[in-house]
Amino acid sequence: DGKEELFIYDGHCRLAATKLAIADGAEIEHLPVVIAPKGTTLEDITAEVVNSSVGKSLSPLEVGVICKRLVGYGWEPARIAQRLSITVVYVDQLLTVVGSPLKIREMIQAGEVSLSTALEALRKHGDKAVEVLSGSLDVAQKSGKSRVTAAMLPGGKRKAGEWAAGSTSGEEGQSLSVRLTGAKAGVWADFASGESGD
């Protein structure tokens, strides 16, 4: 139809700040922009979102969404890794997390679980990863923590106000105990190794 369209792929925060300033009465008549050269593809713009985010970095989950979009454009993980300056292994990890259940992605975005802990739960527990991570978050919150760590993953069990497991590695057993409630919430001891902490 002959119309030219402009897409903003960098500077979203600056644009939002400019709009706020105008709404507050600032007289801004011009906003400098850089137009991408002709021939710039949607794939180029999508990849550039990761490389251009110097001010406010993208979260791993947001980078994963970019990787998924690039896969949708037909890009292979090796090409994505090269373009985004990350490893192929990391691309695969990001794609795994982006393809995980919504609850896990929400926990990562909220900072309740790290990417590596989520990947470990997905690897070890498969379809039960949501249940495992949710249970581990409950344990963490009851012990005064806000984030699941790998040490909180099963095979532990709740037992009389404590979380019991075989060790800080999370295998089944009862030699490790973490107090979940009261003034000593978060205090732990591994009676087999002699380690302890809070």
C-alpha positions as CSV (number, residue, x, y, z in Angstrom):
1,D,0.0,0.0,0.0
2,G,3.1,2.3,-0.1
3,K,3.0,3.2,3.6
4,E,6.3,3.2,5.5
5,E,6.1,1.8,9.1
6,L,8.5,2.5,11.9
7,F,9.2,0.0,14.6
8,I,11.1,0.8,17.8
9,Y,13.5,-1.9,18.7
10,D,15.8,0.0,21.0
11,G,15.2,3.0,23.3
12,H,11.9,2.0,24.8
13,C,12.8,3.4,28.2
14,R,13.9,6.7,26.6
15,L,10.6,7.0,24.6
16,A,8.6,6.2,27.8
17,A,10.5,8.9,29.7
18,T,10.0,11.4,26.9
19,K,6.2,10.7,26.9
20,L,6.2,11.2,30.7
21,A,8.1,14.5,30.4
22,I,5.6,15.7,27.7
23,A,2.7,14.7,29.9
24,D,4.3,16.7,32.8
25,G,4.5,19.8,30.6
26,A,7.9,19.6,29.0
27,E,8.1,21.1,25.5
28,I,9.8,18.5,23.4
29,E,9.2,19.0,19.8
30,H,11.8,16.6,18.3
31,L,13.0,13.2,19.4
32,P,16.2,12.1,17.5
33,V,16.0,8.6,16.1
34,V,18.2,6.4,14.0
35,I,16.6,4.6,11.1
36,A,17.8,1.1,10.3
37,P,19.1,0.7,6.8
38,K,16.9,-0.7,4.1
39,G,17.2,-4.4,4.0
40,T,17.2,-4.8,7.7
41,T,15.0,-7.8,8.4
42,L,12.7,-8.6,11.3
43,E,15.3,-11.3,12.3
44,D,18.0,-8.7,12.4
45,I,15.9,-6.4,14.6
46,T,15.0,-9.3,16.9
47,A,18.6,-10.3,17.4
48,E,19.7,-6.7,17.9
49,V,17.3,-6.4,20.9
50,V,19.7,-8.6,22.9
51,N,22.9,-6.9,21.7
52,S,21.7,-3.4,22.1
53,S,20.3,-3.6,25.6
54,V,23.2,-1.8,27.2
55,G,21.2,0.3,29.7
56,K,18.7,-2.1,31.1
57,S,19.8,-5.7,30.6
58,L,17.4,-8.4,29.5
59,S,16.7,-11.2,32.0
60,P,17.7,-14.7,30.9
61,L,14.0,-15.5,30.4
62,E,13.7,-12.5,28.0
63,V,16.8,-13.6,26.1
64,G,15.2,-17.0,25.9
65,V,12.1,-15.5,24.3
66,I,14.3,-13.9,21.7
67,C,16.0,-17.2,21.0
68,K,12.6,-18.9,20.6
69,R,11.5,-16.2,18.1
70,L,14.7,-16.7,16.1
71,V,14.1,-20.4,16.0
72,G,10.7,-19.6,14.7
73,Y,12.4,-17.7,11.9
74,G,14.3,-20.8,11.0
75,W,17.6,-20.1,12.8
76,E,19.6,-22.9,14.2
77,P,21.0,-22.7,17.8
78,A,24.6,-22.3,16.5
79,R,23.6,-19.2,14.4
80,I,21.6,-17.7,17.3
81,A,24.6,-18.3,19.7
82,Q,27.0,-16.6,17.2
83,R,24.7,-13.6,16.6
84,L,23.9,-13.1,20.3
85,S,27.5,-13.7,21.5
86,I,26.5,-16.6,23.8
87,T,27.2,-20.3,23.7
88,V,25.1,-22.9,21.9
89,V,24.7,-24.7,25.3
90,Y,23.3,-21.5,26.8
91,V,20.9,-21.2,23.8
92,D,19.7,-24.7,24.4
93,Q,19.2,-24.0,28.1
94,L,17.3,-20.9,27.4
95,L,15.0,-22.7,24.9
96,T,14.4,-25.5,27.5
97,V,13.3,-22.9,30.1
98,V,11.2,-21.0,27.6
99,G,9.5,-24.2,26.7
100,S,8.9,-25.1,30.4
101,P,5.5,-24.8,32.2
102,L,4.3,-21.2,32.8
103,K,4.6,-21.6,36.6
104,I,8.4,-22.2,36.3
105,R,8.8,-19.2,33.9
106,E,6.9,-17.0,36.4
107,M,9.1,-18.2,39.3
108,I,12.2,-17.4,37.3
109,Q,10.9,-13.9,36.3
110,A,9.9,-13.2,39.9
111,G,13.4,-14.1,41.1
112,E,12.1,-17.0,43.2
113,V,14.3,-19.6,41.4
114,S,17.4,-19.2,39.3
115,L,17.7,-20.4,35.7
116,S,20.2,-23.1,36.8
117,T,18.1,-24.4,39.6
118,A,15.0,-24.5,37.3
119,L,17.0,-26.4,34.7
120,E,18.3,-28.8,37.4
121,A,14.7,-29.4,38.5
122,L,13.5,-30.0,35.0
123,R,16.4,-32.4,34.3
124,K,15.9,-34.4,37.5
125,H,12.1,-34.3,37.9
126,G,10.7,-33.8,34.4
127,D,6.9,-33.4,34.5
128,K,7.0,-33.1,38.3
129,A,9.4,-30.0,38.2
130,V,6.6,-27.5,38.9
131,E,5.5,-29.5,41.9
132,V,9.0,-29.9,43.2
133,L,9.9,-26.2,42.7
134,S,6.6,-25.0,44.2
135,G,7.2,-27.2,47.2
136,S,10.8,-26.0,47.6
137,L,9.7,-22.4,47.4
138,D,7.2,-23.1,50.1
139,V,10.0,-24.5,52.3
140,A,12.2,-21.6,51.5
141,Q,9.6,-19.0,52.4
142,K,8.7,-20.8,55.6
143,S,12.4,-20.6,56.6
144,G,12.6,-16.9,55.8
145,K,14.1,-17.1,52.4
146,S,12.6,-15.8,49.2
147,R,14.4,-18.0,46.6
148,V,14.7,-21.7,45.9
149,T,18.2,-23.0,45.9
150,A,19.5,-26.3,44.5
151,A,20.0,-27.5,48.1
152,M,16.3,-27.1,48.7
153,L,15.3,-29.6,46.0
154,P,14.1,-33.1,47.0
155,G,14.6,-35.8,48.3
156,G,13.8,-34.0,51.5
157,K,10.5,-34.1,53.4
158,R,8.8,-31.8,55.9
159,K,8.9,-33.3,59.4
160,A,7.6,-31.5,62.5
161,G,8.5,-28.0,61.6
162,E,11.7,-29.0,59.8
163,W,12.8,-30.0,56.4
164,A,14.8,-33.2,56.4
165,A,17.0,-34.6,53.6
166,G,20.1,-36.7,53.2
167,S,22.5,-33.8,52.6
168,T,22.8,-30.4,51.1
169,S,22.8,-32.2,47.7
170,G,19.2,-33.0,48.2
171,E,19.2,-36.8,48.3
172,E,16.7,-38.7,50.4
173,G,17.5,-39.2,54.0
174,Q,17.3,-37.4,57.4
175,S,20.8,-36.4,58.4
176,L,20.2,-32.8,57.1
177,S,17.6,-30.7,59.0
178,V,16.4,-27.2,58.2
179,R,14.3,-25.4,60.8
180,L,11.2,-23.9,59.0
181,T,9.5,-21.9,61.8
182,G,10.1,-19.8,64.9
183,A,13.1,-17.8,65.9
184,K,15.5,-20.4,64.5
185,A,13.8,-20.6,61.0
186,G,16.5,-21.1,58.4
187,V,19.0,-22.7,60.8
188,W,20.3,-25.9,59.4
189,A,22.6,-28.7,60.3
190,D,24.0,-31.8,58.5
191,F,24.6,-34.3,61.3
192,A,26.5,-36.7,59.0
193,S,29.0,-34.1,57.8
194,G,29.0,-31.8,60.8
195,E,28.2,-28.7,58.6
196,S,25.7,-26.1,59.8
197,G,24.6,-22.6,59.0
198,D,21.7,-20.2,59.0
